[in-house]
Amino acid sequence: MSEPLAPPTLTALVVADGTVTEIPPGEVADYSGPGFVWLHAEGAAHASRADLPAYVPAMAANALLASETRPRCDEVDEAVLINLRGTAADTMQDSDGLVSIRVWVEGRRVTSVSRHRLAALPKVEAAMLSARLKDGGDFVAALAQAISKELDPQVAELGDQLDDCEGMLDSGNIYDLRRKIAVIRSQAIVLRRFVAPDRDALSAMAQLEFDWIDKEDRLHLREAADRFARMAEELEAVRERAALVHEQLTDLRAEMIDQRSLAIAVTAFIFLPLTFVTGLLGMNVEGIPYAKDPWAFWGVVGFCVLIGAGVMGWFARRQWLEG
């Protein structure tokens, strides 16, 4: 008998008059006091509509609980539904290393849902606990800044790995380099798939006309969007450079095969006349000349050496041995 699925972990914080208070998640829907409220549901892989407060509209609830999402920003009446993608806090098997956070943003209340732990979320929680977040605009700006700063070193690391691979072109193992390049290119493609929509979502939110998105919030949102845009450009450059390095490796491999084929062909061509001579003199019939002479063996050896040297000289003269 299978164990029942664990419900998501709910946490509710209220910032009012410079102090932070944790309240029961069930009281968020009826909270009418002053300040800013943040309700977060983590581990919501098996959450249902009943796990979210009633104030979240059905459309927004479906988007918050969807199994597959892409970064987006939608204005719904006086609220905003925004999904972002960031680095996972834990290593996950069969995953691209990115997890989504879905946020329903109102002026004085934010409801966020994540199916897995987000690496950037502790920074947002720290800002909340220090009472620096006063409304939904502050929250999304802090979240965007934290996600972009967590993801930036990961993108830079791909570029550094590709630099190392380019430096090993002349001395490294071609087959190992091909595998490394394939992994780097795959990671760059996966990251760019979500980094570019993150940029678009933040740019769209920075243009919304809400009183709770002030000038400083817009500045932070545009700054994070610019960072995502730069990362998208860098990932595109990594992808193109990886393709070029892969082509260089393919050319080096083809050149290596050509050189080896040439060496085999030269060796075979040298031994072809020698095989004829030795086969002719090795026939078990009467009448082979010099068969009884003691110098005949060394004479045949010298003749074979002359033939081999002549063939090598002919190859060298035609410049077929240059690689």
ROTOR-523172 format. One record per residue: residue in one letter; x, z, y of N, C-alpha, C in turn. Coordinates in steps of 0.001 Angstrom, whole numbers, padded with zeros to 6 digits, always signed. Layout:
! ROTOR-523172
aXZYXZYXZY...
This chain:
! ROTOR-523172
m+000849+000000-001202+000000+000000+000000+000878+000000+001243s+000663-000949+002152+001510-001069+003337+001203+000033+004334e+002235+000415+005093+002069+001448+006095+001343+000891+007314p+000543+001709+008019-000140+001221+009221+000860+000875+010308l+000508-000131+011097+001385-000582+012163+001424+000459+013285a+002625+000739+013785+002776+001742+014836+002235+001197+016153p+001503+002009+016913+000993+001549+018204+002126+001455+019206p+001929+000713+020295+002981+000619+021313+003184+001958+022023t+004396+002140+022550+004713+003349+023315+004302+003144+024767l+003435+004011+025264+002923+003893+026633+003557+004958+027517t+004001+004545+028703+004583+005459+029682+003986+005152+031046a+003571+006203+031753+002974+006018+033077+003689+006905+034082l+004143+006299+035171+004831+007035+036240+004122+006784+037563v+004103+007816+038405+003489+007727+039729+004519+008146+040774v+004712+007298+041797+005565+007641+042936+004673+007912+044126a+004747+009135+044641+003931+009521+045799+004702+010526+046639d+004803+010246+047943+005470+011154+048887+006904+011476+048468g+007613+010471+047933+009012+010655+047585+009248+011402+046291t+008214+011697+045548+008366+012381+044252+007796+011513+043139v+008336+011691+041941+007926+010914+040772+007280+011853+039771t+006108+011470+039286+005366+012283+038324+004950+011407+037158e+005083+011944+035960+004602+011243+034767+003205+011746+034447i+002290+010813+034272+000910+011179+033967+000526+010598+032613p-000504+011123+031954-000967+010539+030689-001408+009094+030895p-001005+008182+030019-001383+006771+030195-002885+006562+030297g-003656+007402+029619-005104+007237+029668-005714+007535+031025e-004965+008181+031924-005493+008518+033242-005177+007457+034292v-004423+006434+033907-004026+005421+034894-005238+004673+035435a-006174+004333+034550-007330+003542+034981-008171+004282+036019d-008258+005601+035908-009086+006381+036822-008282+007029+037945y-006981+006742+038010-006163+007398+039029-006521+006856+040412s-006848+007764+041314-007235+007364+042670-006405+008078+043728g-005350+008751+043286-004511+009472+044227-003582+008538+044980p-002761+009080+045849-001834+008256+046641-000639+007807+045804g+000085+006822+046310+001327+006419+045665+001205+005137+044850f+002234+004887+044101+002390+003662+043312+002468+004042+041840v+001720+003330+040977+001617+003659+039556+002213+002523+038729w+003016+002905+037737+003577+001934+036783+003242+002382+035369l+002529+001524+034665+002211+001753+033256+002958+000714+032425h+003783+001188+031486+004569+000273+030650+004252+000514+029182a+003999-000588+028468+003766-000556+027018+004931-001260+026344e+005680-000539+025534+006851-001104+024853+006619-001129+023346g+007139-002175+022697+006906-002328+021267+005494-002784+020980a+005000-003689+021836+003603-004104+021726+003429-005333+020854a+004228-005439+019782+004125-006608+018915+002774-006672+018216h+002177-005511+017981+000894-005472+017281-000182-004805+018136a-000015-004848+019454-000985-004225+020344-002246-005078+020416s-003316-004428+020803-004595-005106+020967-005131-004856+022372r-006263-005494+022673-006867-005332+023994-007200-003874+024266a-007510-003122+023231-007878-001716+023413-006708-000864+023889d-005459-001339+023696-004293-000569+024131-004031-000707+025629l-004683-001666+026275-004493-001862+027711-005662-001260+028483p-005403-000794+029706-006490-000215+030505-007575-001238+030804a-008748-000721+031113-009892-001598+031348-009761-002388+032644y-008931-001913+033595-008822-002627+034874-008079-003955+034750v-007370-004187+033621-006668-005459+033416-007688-006499+032975p-007872-007594+033699-008858-008611+033312-008548-009196+031933a-009566-009767+031303-009411-010300+029944-008358-011408+029902m-008372-012285+030910-007385-013369+030944-005972-012815+031028a-005783-011835+031895-004461-011241+032045-004060-010482+030785a-005021-009785+030159-004719-009048+028929-004268-009983+027825n-004927-011109+027693-004518-012093+026674-003102-012591+026934a-002766-012813+028217-001419-013274+028547-000379-012180+028298l-000745-010923+028586+000193-009820+028372+000472-009596+026885l-000501-009880+026026-000373-009598+024594-000046-010833+023768a+000118-011992+024409+000391-013222+023657+001690-013099+022875s+001708-013691+021681+002900-013602+020829+004033-014486+021341e+003712-015617+021954+004716-016535+022490+004427-016778+023964t+005427-016594+024791+005255-016800+026226+006460-017526+026807r+006239-018116+027948+007321-018690+028738+007244-018093+030140p+008380-018024+030853+008342-017504+032226+007341-018265+033080r+006527-017526+033817+005474-018131+034630+005088-017159+035733c+004392-017655+036732+003860-016823+037804+002515-017417+038236d+001447-016624+038068+000101-017085+038412-000553-016083+039347e-001156-016587+040395-001907-015738+041316-003349-015640+040834v-003835-014421+040662-005205-014188+040206-005864-013228+041190d-006712-013759+042046-007375-012945+043081-006318-012234+043930e-006333-010910+043933-005384-010148+044738-004223-009614+043897a-004020-010184+042712-002957-009720+041808-002125-010917+041353v-001045-010596+040656-000125-011628+040167+000198-011344+038702l+000146-012390+037904+000605-012307+036515+001945-013035+036434i+003014-012301+036114+004340-012905+036052+005011-012527+034737n+005562-013525+034075+006336-013323+032848+007780-013721+033123l+008702-012889+032672+010124-013181+032820+010802-012996+031466r+011966-013607+031354+012729-013531+030102+014114-012988+030425g+014553-011997+029645+015851-011392+029885+016555-011022+028599t+017745-010447+028732+018562-010091+027588+017951-008918+026837a+017966-008993+025522+017442-007911+024690+018422-006745+024676a+017877-005537+024626+018724-004352+024563+019300-004152+023176d+018616-004625+022151+019051-004464+020762+019302-005829+020146t+020225-005856+019190+020516-007086+018462+019364-007391+017511m+018845-008601+017600+017733-009002+016747+018152-010188+015893q+017811-010130+014618+018144-011215+013711+017194-012382+013952d+017718-013602+013717+016930-014828+013872+016283-014891+015258s+017066-014547+016290+016543-014548+017651+017571-015155+018582d+017100-015636+019737+018008-016189+020738+018619-015120+021623g+018308-013838+021357+018879-012752+022146+018148-012467+023437l+017040-013166+023690+016248-012958+024891+014870-012421+024518v+014345-011548+025343+013003-011012+025131+012216-011162+026428s+010913-011167+026291+010056-011373+027461+009455-010051+027922i+009191-009982+029192+008420-008887+029772+007296-009517+030579r+006086-009064+030327+004901-009621+030971+004360-008559+031926v+004074-008913+033153+003751-007927+034188+002478-008354+034925w+001544-007418+034995+000346-007592+035817+000560-006758+037078v+000693-007423+038208+001125-006770+039436-000029-006705+040432e-000351-005488+040852-001269-005258+041952-000502-004522+043047g-001130-004340+044175-000419-003716+045285+000105-002332+044951r-000760-001448+044455-000369-000067+044179-000264+000235+042690r-000328-000804+041855-000321-000550+040421+000307-001736+039684v+001172-001403+038728+001828-002424+037906+001633-002054+036444t+001255-003043+035639+001130-002863+034190+002061-003863+033517s+003027-003373+032756+004003-004253+032097+003957-004040+030589v+004262-005127+029869+004238-005117+028406+005479-005826+027903s+006170-005222+026949+007301-005881+026291+007218-005606+024797r+007406-006665+024025+007346-006522+022566+008632-005914+022015h+009738-006099+022736+011028-005535+022337+011690-004940+023583r+012709-004116+023361+013385-003447+024472+014153-004465+025320l+013983-004362+026607+014665-005228+027562+015866-004489+028128a+017037-005138+028140+018259-004478+028583+018190-004072+030055a+017457-004832+030857+017403-004558+032302+016403-003472+032663l+015531-003100+031754+014457-002177+032108+014946-000780+032501p+015994-000219+031871+016463+001106+032327+016850+001142+033804k+017374+000043+034342+017713+000021+035771+016456+000095+036636v+015405-000599+036189+014147-000533+036926+013552+000868+036832e+013632+001457+035653+013119+002818+035480+013899+003809+036348a+015219+003614+036438+016026+004490+037289+015620+004361+038760a+015347+003119+039192+014891+002920+040572+013529+003571+040793m+012687+003515+039764+011373+004149+039866+011511+005671+039937l+012368+006233+039104+012548+007686+039070+013193+008208+040348s+013942+007353+041029+014545+007766+042305+013617+007504+043491a+012379+007092+043187+011338+006883+044209+011682+005767+045183r+012482+004759+044721+012808+003633+045595+011761+002526+045531l+010891+002557+044531+009865+001528+044379+008552+002055+044932k+008007+001358+045923+006815+001847+046610+005578+000992+046343d+005760-000224+045819+004610-001086+045539+005012-002153+044531g+004062-003047+044228+004325-004081+043226+005418-005039+043628g+005536-005330+044920+006603-006219+045379+007972-005633+045122d+008134-004332+045399+009410-003668+045118+009733-003714+043624f+008699-003512+042804+008920-003475+041352+009426-004821+040839v+008745-005907+041178+009141-007224+040667+010505-007623+041208a+010781-007303+042476+012091-007623+043045+013198-006887+042291a+012971-005585+042001+013970-004822+041251+014123-005353+039837l+013010-005720+039205+013069-006259+037846+013827-007584+037819a+013551-008468+038779+014233-009770+038828+015726-009596+039059q+016091-008698+039967+017511-008445+040220+018198-007927+038967a+017567-006987+038273+018181-006392+037086+018337-007412+035965i+017315-008239+035731+017387-009233+034655+018479-010255+034948s+018536-010741+036189+019531-011767+036524+020954-011212+036428k+021147-009956+036827+022487-009368+036746+022900-009096+035300e+021946-008791+034429+022259-008590+033012+022612-009911+032331l+021948-010986+032756+022134-012282+032099+023360-013032+032603d+023768-012757+033835+024884-013484+034446+026171-013400+033629p+026622-012207+033179+027860-012152+032386+027764-012918+031074q+026573-012969+030485+026401-013703+029234+026613-015198+029449v+026113-015718+030563+026319-017132+030881+027786-017404+031189a+028418-016504+031949+029840-016678+032266+030696-016639+031008e+030313-015815+030031+031075-015721+028782+031062-017047+028019l+029945-017758+028073+029890-019079+027425+030900-020030+028050g+030993-020005+029381+031974-020851+030052+033398-020476+029683d+033677-019178+029569+035026-018733+029183+035352-019158+027754q+034383-019041+026854+034611-019468+025474+034895-020968+025397l+034177-021743+026211+034410-023186+026220+035782-023509+026788d+036223-022757+027807+037578-022945+028350+038625-022710+027263d+038436-021662+026467+039378-021374+025377+039392-022509+024358c+038228-023050+024051+038166-024152+023081+038871-025397+023621e+038715-025665+024919+039389-026822+025508+040905-026641+025466g+041386-025386+025634+042819-025131+025565+043380-025245+024167m+042511-025202+023146+042958-025269+021750+042811-026661+021161l+042475-027647+022002+042258-028998+021477+043499-029561+020780d+044674-029296+021358+045904-029885+020815+046532-029046+019710s+046158-027778+019625+046831-026907+018665+045897-026237+017675g+044599-026253+017930+043666-025538+017074+043214-026358+015880n+042523-025680+014970+041934-026333+013810+040689-027091+014259i+040686-028402+014026+039600-029241+014512+038262-028808+013927y+038232-028481+012659+036972-028153+012006+036422-026823+012505d+037289-025823+012757+036841-024555+013342+036346-024761+014771l+037058-025599+015522+036649-025854+016905+035287-026546+016963r+035048-027465+016032+033750-028150+016006+032614-027156+015807r+032825-026182+014928+031787-025169+014702+031588-024292+015939k+032685-023885+016576+032581-023052+017778+031871-023809+018902i+032234-025062+019086+031610-025867+020136+030111-026021+019872a+029751-026225+018613+028329-026375+018277+027552-025102+018604v+028151-023939+018327+027487-022666+018628+027332-022475+020133i+028394-022766+020896+028337-022617+022351+027281-023545+022947r+027259-024767+022486+026288-025729+023024+024863-025295+022694s+024649-024795+021476+023318-024330+021080+022874-023150+021938q+023788-022202+022187+023434-021051+023016+023131-021472+024442a+023895-022419+024967+023648-022888+026338+022277-023551+026454i+021903-024320+025453+020601-024988+025475+019469-023962+025429v+019625-022954+024559+018582-021931+024421+018438-021124+025708l+019574-020720+026305+019509-019928+027528+018893-020728+028679r+019298-021989+028800+018766-022788+029906+017262-023019+029754r+016796-023018+028530+015366-023216+028277+014514-022158+028977f+015072-020948+029165+014308-019878+029797+014830-019518+031189v+016112-019789+031458+016665-019444+032769+016011-020274+033868a+015834-021552+033629+015225-022413+034646+013780-021996+034952p+012932-021718+033943+011582-021227+034278+011573-019863+034967d+012546-018986+034647+012665-017727+035388+012838-018001+036882r+013701-018945+037191+013923-019322+038601+012630-019811+039242d+011896-020676+038544+010662-021228+039101+009615-020137+039315a+009528-019203+038362+008536-018129+038482+008829-017244+039687l+010092-016889+039885+010454-016029+041021+010289-016763+042346s+010634-018039+042364+010451-018819+043594+008972-018909+043956a+008124-019065+042935+006687-019134+043195+006165-017807+043729m+006648-016690+043179+006160-015391+043653+006639-015103+045068a+007858-015550+045401+008375-015307+046744+007549-016018+047816q+006757-017020+047432+005955-017781+048385+004521-017259+048513l+004152-016265+047666+002791-015744+047725+002587-014907+048985e+001398-015000+049555+001085-014292+050797+000287-013028+050480f+001009-011974+050104+000395-010673+049872+001034-009653+050809d+000223-008697+051257+000766-007666+052156+001806-006806+051465w+001650-006621+050152+002585-005751+049430+003877-006471+049017i+004031-007731+049369+005313-008439+049199+005899-008593+050599d+006760-007662+050984+007291-007695+052340+008512-008613+052433k+009080-008675+053614+010205-009578+053879+011408-009259+052996e+011685-007965+052823+012835-007583+051986+012605-007954+050525d+011368-007788+050061+011051-008188+048684+011254-009687+048487r+010808-010481+049452+010976-011934+049341+012462-012297+049320l+013238-011578+050128+014676-011837+050157+015305-011568+048794h+014921-010448+048161+015463-010112+046845+014973-011094+045776l+013721-011505+045883+013192-012469+044918+013927-013806+045029r+014166-014266+046259+014883-015535+046437+016335-015407+045985e+016924-014236+046221+018294-014023+045774+018388-014098+044254a+017447-013450+043561+017430-013524+042100+017153-014946+041632a+016231-015648+042311+015945-017037+041946+017177-017915+042130d+017936-017697+043199+019168-018452+043419+020186-018170+042316r+020250-016901+041884+021179-016565+040799+020766-017268+039502f+019470-017311+039244+018991-018026+038061+019269-019529+038190a+019123-020069+039405+019406-021491+039613+020880-021782+039349r+021756-020902+039840+023189-021095+039592+023502-021001+038098m+022866-020056+037408+023083-019943+035967+022576-021177+035231a+021438-021718+035690+020919-022936+035054+021891-024095+035228e+022463-024225+036437+023451-025279+036670+024703-025071+035823e+025139-023821+035712+026325-023537+034907+026069-023815+033427l+024872-023477+032966+024523-023751+031566+024460-025251+031308e+023937-025998+032264+023903-027455+032122+025320-028012+032076a+026206-027456+032919+027602-027900+032905+028265-027548+031575v+027983-026362+031053+028540-025970+029750+028050-026921+028662r+026769-027261+028707+026226-028167+027691+026904-029541+027748e+027077-030058+028974+027710-031375+029110+029190-031318+028716r+029881-030250+029135+031297-030109+028758+031439-029964+027251a+030532-029218+026635+030589-029054+025180+030393-030389+024474a+029501-031220+025025+029300-032544+024432+030566-033395+024552l+031238-033320+025721+032471-034084+025894+033585-033589+024967v+033710-032261+024852+034733-031704+023957+034434-032091+022516h+033156-032087+022164+032782-032494+020802+033166-033951+020559e+032967-034809+021560+033372-036208+021418+034892-036320+021272q+035637-035500+022040+037090-035515+021917+037531-035080+020520l+036874-034073+019999+037197-033618+018643+036883-034705+017625t+035789-035405+017829+035443-036505+016918+036494-037607+016982d+036972-037921+018205+038023-038936+018352+039328-038472+017709l+039668-037190+017895+040892-036664+017279+040794-036698+015757r+039629-036376+015249+039442-036412+013796+039561-037838+013270a+038960-038790+013995+039064-040194+013575+040508-040672+013658e+041239-040261+014714+042645-040645+014844+043489-040047+013722m+043186-038789+013371+043915-038146+012287+043677-038871+010965i+042428-039272+010738+042113-040003+009510+042811-041358+009503d+042853-042032+010668+043534-043323+010760+045024-043181+010458q+045644-042130+011008+047071-041919+010755+047350-041661+009281r+046500-040862+008671+046683-040584+007245+046435-041834+006408s+045425-042602+006795+045155-043854+006063+046324-044819+006209l+046934-044864+007415+048084-045732+007630+049265-045302+006768a+049501-043979+006709+050601-043486+005879+050380-043836+004414i+049148-043699+003940+048851-044052+002546+049025-045539+002320a+048574-046353+003291+048689-047806+003140+050156-048248+003131v+050982-047658+004006+052401-048001+004051+053079-047628+002733t+052774-046417+002241+053365-045985+000967+052964-046908-000175a+051677-047281-000204+051203-048176-001267+051859-049551-001155f+052044-050042+000092+052647-051354+000272+054116-051352-000138i+054798-050226+000093+056208-050132-000308+056336-050151-001823f+055479-049405-002485+055592-049285-003934+054967-050445-004689l+054237-051309-003996+053635-052444-004684+054682-053374-005293p+055673-053871-004512+056696-054720-005156+057577-053943-006129l+057816-052649-005844+058628-051851-006764+057913-051693-008106t+056604-051526-008045+055829-051419-009291+055912-052717-010090f+055897-053841-009358+056017-055132-010054+057366-055265-010748v+058447-054890-010031+059789-055008-010611+059948-054101-011818t+059551-052843-011671+059712-051895-012782+058810-052266-013955g+057629-052792-013665+056744-053229-014744+057310-054444-015476l+057908-055341-014699+058479-056537-015325+059668-056188-016218l+060541-055323-015726+061709-054957-016521+061387-053952-017623g+060233-053349-017552+059879-052363-018568+059107-052939-019732m+058933-054263-019792+058207-054870-020911+059006-054724-022210n+058317-054429-023275+058957-054212-024581+059085-055535-025332v+059865-056461-024751+060102-057769-025380+061602-058072-025317e+062015-058998-026159+063414-059430-026164+063684-060349-024985g+064947-060396-024575+065361-061328-023534+065430-060741-022145i+065235-059424-021984+065356-058829-020656+066821-058860-020254p+067144-059469-019123+068562-059606-018738+069201-058258-018430y+070481-058158-018756+071317-056979-018461+070830-055716-019168a+070046-055872-020202+069524-054706-020912+070640-053896-021565k+071760-054564-021949+072850-053873-022631+073971-053452-021693d+073907-053845-020423+074978-053529-019466+074795-052119-018912p+075862-051312-018854+075743-049936-018384+075432-049820-016898w+075746-050825-016110+075482-050744-014671+074083-051214-014300a+073307-051719-015273+072022-052358-014964+071019-051383-014335f+070971-050131-014819+069992-049162-014282+070220-048945-012790w+071488-048647-012410+071782-048394-011005+071624-049649-010157g+071840-050793-010799+071602-052033-010081+070135-052220-009744v+069270-051910-010715+067828-052011-010454+067401-051001-009379v+067977-049763-009460+067650-048754-008451+068052-049236-007053g+069233-049778-006925+069673-050280-005632+068803-051416-005138f+068390-052306-006072+067516-053415-005690+066166-052894-005161c+065644-051849-005818+064373-051257-005368+064524-050606-004001v+065687-049968-003768+065924-049357-002460+065967-050424-001371l+066619-051535-001665+066671-052626-000690+065285-053175-000387i+064457-053318-001432+063093-053812-001205+062313-052828-000328g+062412-051529-000649+061699-050519+000147+062162-050505+001588a+063488-050585+001802+064012-050607+003161+063548-051852+003900g+063503-052985+003187+063049-054215+003824+061591-054132+004248v+060752-053538+003376+059335-053395+003742+059178-052460+004937m+059939-051334+004944+059873-050404+006062+060332-051062+007355g+061393-051838+007285+061873-052549+008458+060850-053534+008986w+060147-054190+008053+059126-055153+008473+057986-054438+009197f+057569-053276+008653+056524-052484+009322+056979-052015+010702a+058234-051553+010786+058749-051071+012063+058840-052194+013087r+059248-053379+012643+059388-054508+013557+058025-054901+014133r+056980-054789+013331+055626-055143+013795+054931-053956+014480q+055665-052811+014598+055161-051629+015275+053901-051077+014629w+053830-051181+013296+052686-050624+012568+052859-049153+012245l+054081-048626+012456+054340-047232+012138+054142-046320+013331e+053887-046876+014511+053676-046051+015703+052277-045470+015677g+052173-044155+015859+050855-043516+015825+050475-042926+017121
